[in-house]
Amino acid sequence: MLKDLKIREVHLGLSYRCNMSCKHCFTAHASGSFIQKEKVFQLLDQLLELGIYRIYYTYGEPILAENFFEIVSYAKKNNFFQILLTNGFYLYDDNLVKKIKKSGIDYVSVSIDSSNKNKHDSNRNKKNSFDYAMKALENLHNNSMSFGIGTTVTNDNVNEINEIYKIAIEKKCNSISFLTERKNCKLCTIFGLEDAVYKLISNQKNKKKPIILFHDVNLISVFKKLYEEKIIDLNEYIFYKEMCMCHSLKNSLSIDPDGNVFGCNYSSKSIGNIYKNSLASILNDSVDADSDNCIRE
């Protein structure tokens, strides 16, 4: 398998620590585990040897992980492209944003659950989290960082995706990513999602920035319709289609704070553990994950 390895990115959970308790979080039940710094360094060396050069820091709030900046600096020295997925709460501090940039983070995605302050705060069980996230976006822009918004689409906010997109425009984001809510490793049924996505893309006036990203195989039919109606061109259709397809062990993998390796961070089946075997050995012994892992129940 390794000679044909096409995996280029890893979703890495350094710890489960978080200052919020979001209603949609897939790690809400998780332990306080974290990956030891020395093991992370070994892992980064292995990733480099395998040609996996893009890292998404995820699971808990990465900034709260022990040795976060030391790990990021180590990865920077080895030319990894590093993406920080954060709730943005601590990025209200402009000095921290400067530190994040200097340490080697290349892109930051700030979670926004609603265009309404109260709804966002309620979903995150954290007062003023919306205001802090807005300030984080401003600080990222003022420090000339590449950044965007990440939104988990639920039945509570599906009718707001156009308004959240407007926030991305207002804050001068590079992109906005809409991820359909998952539960028990399956996509949730979000009523009205297809229509909402159709309207968003149809009404999009600026197709350059912010770039709109989706991650739901069930939306491919929507993009096909948009292409057939000549609202998007062939290249755009291919872009959205490939983005929404399952990437589990095809071009990505996930490693949780306990060291378990998965095809993606929503998969229920671990293919190994980095504390027991090398990543190369784990991937060599693994079989491709089912392509319908996230299909709705």
Secondary structure as UniProt FT lines:
FT   HELIX           2..4
FT   STRAND          9..12
FT   TURN            23..24
FT   TURN            26..29
FT   HELIX           37..50
FT   STRAND          54..57
FT   HELIX           62..64
FT   TURN            66..67
FT   HELIX           68..77
FT   TURN            78..79
FT   STRAND          81..86
FT   HELIX           89..92
FT   HELIX           94..103
FT   STRAND          107..111
FT   HELIX           117..124
FT   TURN            127..128
FT   HELIX           129..142
FT   TURN            143..144
FT   STRAND          146..153
FT   TURN            155..157
FT   HELIX           158..160
FT   HELIX           161..170
FT   TURN            171..172
FT   STRAND          175..180
FT   STRAND          182..183
FT   TURN            184..185
FT   STRAND          186..187
FT   TURN            191..192
FT   HELIX           193..202
FT   STRAND          211..215
FT   HELIX           217..219
FT   HELIX           220..228
FT   TURN            229..230
FT   HELIX           234..244
FT   TURN            249..251
FT   STRAND          252..255
FT   TURN            257..258
FT   STRAND          260..262
FT   TURN            265..266
FT   STRAND          272..273
FT   TURN            274..276
FT   HELIX           279..285
FT   TURN            291..294
//
